[in-house]
Amino acid sequence: MTGGQAWPTVAITTFVALFLCSLSVRVAGQNLAADTQALITFRNVFDPRGTKLNWTNTTSTCSWNGVVCSNDRVTQIRLPGEGLRGPVPTNSLSLLSELRVVSLRNNMLTGPFPGELGNCNHLHALYLGYNDFYGPVPNLTGFWPRLTHLSLQYNRFNGTIPSSIGLFSHLYMLNLRNNSFSGPIPPFNLVNLTLFDVADNNLSGPIPATLTKFGFGAYLGNPNLCGFPLDTVCSSSLAPSPGPISSSQEPGASNGKLLTEGAIIAIIVGGVVLLILFSIMLFICFWRICRGWNGSLVPEGRDSKARDKGKGVEEHGPEDYSSSVAGELERNKLMFFEGKQYSFDLEDLLRASAEVLGKGSAGTAYKAVLEDGTILAVKRLKDVTTGRKEFETQIQLVGRLQHRNLVPLRAFYFSKDEKLLVYDYMPMGSLSVLLHGNRGSTRTPLDWVSRVRIALGAARGLAYLHSQGGSRFAHGNIKSSNILLTKDFDACISDFGLAQLLTSTAAASRIVGYRAPEITETRKVTQISDVYSFGVLLLELLTGKAPSQVSLNDEGIDLPRWVQSVVREEWTAEVFDLELMRYQNIEEEMVAMLQIAMQCVDAVPDRRPKMSDVLHLLEDVHPFSSDTGDEASRRSESVSEDQRSKGSDKDKDSQENTPSHAQTPSQDSPSQNPFEHPATY
């Protein structure tokens, strides 16, 4: 083809491409306009004044609260806890033909099951829990061929559980808890079903053999149910019926030859396959148990298909609950303090994206980011031996403690298998990382004024804790990784009140390096042993050294012993952190704090001062020490800048240009890795 002949072809091709592109844009715009009109119908019923949803015509539909779009089509509606009241209007959500996820839980919706949603053929997840829907669930045959999550818990649905649910071959989670369903449980044979709960209904008869893999908690509250995993034994008349007869079986076939040669071979092959599958499942279960939680607030074990963001189900994390505690999660709700009801609940917490902050002797701490952007710190406790009543009593005491130098406990959750504590998230991390992070050229040293400020904050928090009275208010785990910092570098104590939930042996063994000598014999933590640990913390601030992790054969020297040996040889200046030696006119203050620390780490408990006395002594160390609040902060910054100006010109330039103390942990040694330290929360 010559160049002259090619040009018309290129022109025609370009014209067709531009025409199709403009046509697709026009169609997409029309589709979004239709979706918008459907949502306006929904809004006009539930929010005619526009005070709840904030769906206004002046903003793009895809930016509306709870609306998620893909390719200019509405694919997700997530409106949990928005105070929606009344029945779901017709010709609204059912007209969203590309809808993948509908979450309307925790509202006040009423009326029968919204069967019109059956028109949403692409639906993957439907969450209607915690509303007031009533009546039977209709036959769902032909609905939602790709459905993975169906959550109808805590409504007033009645009648039998539709057997048509068994047609949802991709179903991963089915939650029907706390309704009024009656009759037998259909023998669902859903290979992907991982989370299942029908507790607190009026179901009767034997539990199908295909559903016995779920814990007994999934069936509690149904007095007429029987069979494994419940303790109630079914009578012979209620014994589970055999599986359905296949179409190849004839009623009279048993009168002839019982098994052909092919059947025998099939049985043998099937047995081998089942044995292999069982071995694989056993290995996976063992591996997951050993691995534990890994970067998620929901225990491991969810189906990989449910993570497929392209399907829209897990765009914000799974909206489900752990099957290991399925029988208790809803009954044991997240309990909040201060009489407040926050905008998140247990399900929000469990499906939040999570990042491991640290693993310690008390448990694993996670940074949890909720769908609305709220950031929390969640501690998953381990080795808790107390029962529910004792646990709740202690945690209620902890929750009532309010002080600017204590990390606020916002909520807790207790079940047989899981104990969770929810705290405010502290973005600056811990003192441990700040002191022992990367000591390279890019590091901004922690100046003297900041160290005094942190010591005072920790002292105020611990003195307040002790002032509440009794051994119940001994911390038991004072260490630098439990001193967290606000964005203004105010010190806040975390992990208080947890020692009382552990066995005395476990609690005493948690604080190697900070542990008072008497704990080795008594195995009990006390307020006076807290003073010893606080003294070690002061030495850590003064020396810049981490307390030695003494090995099992007792080799090595702990920090108080090392300081005593140096001071005894009159090498006092050798004790202090070299990073502090650049500042002038602070030697007297450092020596004063060193003397306070040495009183705290006295080997004889009766010779140690009370924490309130330690606080008064520290307040005399520095001019701003008796101040609190913003005034102290301003003075601290002023004095700090003055000290920096007296250092070397090289140090001055580097420090003025790097005001932040946040550190990047070094990987050179275990002691410099923040995740090698005990949990941050």
Stockholm file with secondary structure:
# STOCKHOLM 1.0

chainA/1-681         MTGGQAWPTVAITTFVALFLCSLSVRVAGQNLAADTQALITFRNVFDPRGTKLNWTNTTSTCSWNGVVCSNDRVTQIRLPGEGLRGPVPTNSLSLLSELRVVSLRNNMLTGPFPGELGNCNHLHALYLGYNDFYGPVPNLTGFWPRLTHLSLQYNRFNGTIPSSIGLFSHLYMLNLRNNSFSGPIPPFNLVNLTLFDVADNNLSGPIPATLTKFGFGAYLGNPNLCGFPLDTVCSSSLAPSPGPISSSQEPGASNGKLLTEGAIIAIIVGGVVLLILFSIMLFICFWRICRGWNGSLVPEGRDSKARDKGKGVEEHGPEDYSSSVAGELERNKLMFFEGKQYSFDLEDLLRASAEVLGKGSAGTAYKAVLEDGTILAVKRLKDVTTGRKEFETQIQLVGRLQHRNLVPLRAFYFSKDEKLLVYDYMPMGSLSVLLHGNRGSTRTPLDWVSRVRIALGAARGLAYLHSQGGSRFAHGNIKSSNILLTKDFDACISDFGLAQLLTSTAAASRIVGYRAPEITETRKVTQISDVYSFGVLLLELLTGKAPSQVSLNDEGIDLPRWVQSVVREEWTAEVFDLELMRYQNIEEEMVAMLQIAMQCVDAVPDRRPKMSDVLHLLEDVHPFSSDTGDEASRRSESVSEDQRSKGSDKDKDSQENTPSHAQTPSQDSPSQNPFEHPATY
#=GR chainA/1-681 SS CCHHHHHHHHHHHHHHHHHHHHHHHHHHHHHHHHHHHHHHHHHHHHCTTSSSSCCCTTSCGGGSTTEEEETTEEEEEECTTSCCEEECCTTSGGGCTTCCEEECCSSEEEESCCGGGGGCTTCCEEECCSSEEEEECCCCTTSCTTCCEEECCSSEEEECCCGGGGGCTTCCEEECCSSEEEECCCCCCCTTCCEEECCSSEEEEECCGGGTTSCGGGTTTCTEEESTTSSCCCCGGGSCCCCCCCTTCCTTGGGSCSCCHHHHHHHHHHHHHHHHHHHHHHHHHHHHHHHCCCSBSSCSCCCGGGGCGGGTTTTTSCCCCCGGGTTTTTTSCCEESTTCCCSCCHHHHHTSEEEEEEEETTEEEEEEECTTSCEEEEEEECSCCSCHHHHHHHHHHHHHCCCTTBCCEEEEEECSSCEEEEEECCTTCBHHHHHHSCCSTTCCCCCHHHHHHHHHHHHHHHHHHHHTCSGGGCCSCCCGGGEEECTTCCEEECSTTCGGGSCHHHHHGGGTTTCCTTHHHHCCCCHHHHHHHHHHHHHHHHHCCCCCCCCTTCCSCCHHHHHHHHHHTTCHHHHSCGGGTTSSSCHHHHHHHHHHHHHHTCSSGGGSCCHHHHHHHHHTTSTTTTCCHHHHHHHHHHHHHHHHHTSCHHHHHHHHTCCCCCCCCCSSSGGGCGGGSSCCC
#=GC SS_cons         CCHHHHHHHHHHHHHHHHHHHHHHHHHHHHHHHHHHHHHHHHHHHHCTTSSSSCCCTTSCGGGSTTEEEETTEEEEEECTTSCCEEECCTTSGGGCTTCCEEECCSSEEEESCCGGGGGCTTCCEEECCSSEEEEECCCCTTSCTTCCEEECCSSEEEECCCGGGGGCTTCCEEECCSSEEEECCCCCCCTTCCEEECCSSEEEEECCGGGTTSCGGGTTTCTEEESTTSSCCCCGGGSCCCCCCCTTCCTTGGGSCSCCHHHHHHHHHHHHHHHHHHHHHHHHHHHHHHHCCCSBSSCSCCCGGGGCGGGTTTTTSCCCCCGGGTTTTTTSCCEESTTCCCSCCHHHHHTSEEEEEEEETTEEEEEEECTTSCEEEEEEECSCCSCHHHHHHHHHHHHHCCCTTBCCEEEEEECSSCEEEEEECCTTCBHHHHHHSCCSTTCCCCCHHHHHHHHHHHHHHHHHHHHTCSGGGCCSCCCGGGEEECTTCCEEECSTTCGGGSCHHHHHGGGTTTCCTTHHHHCCCCHHHHHHHHHHHHHHHHHCCCCCCCCTTCCSCCHHHHHHHHHHTTCHHHHSCGGGTTSSSCHHHHHHHHHHHHHHTCSSGGGSCCHHHHHHHHHTTSTTTTCCHHHHHHHHHHHHHHHHHTSCHHHHHHHHTCCCCCCCCCSSSGGGCGGGSSCCC
//
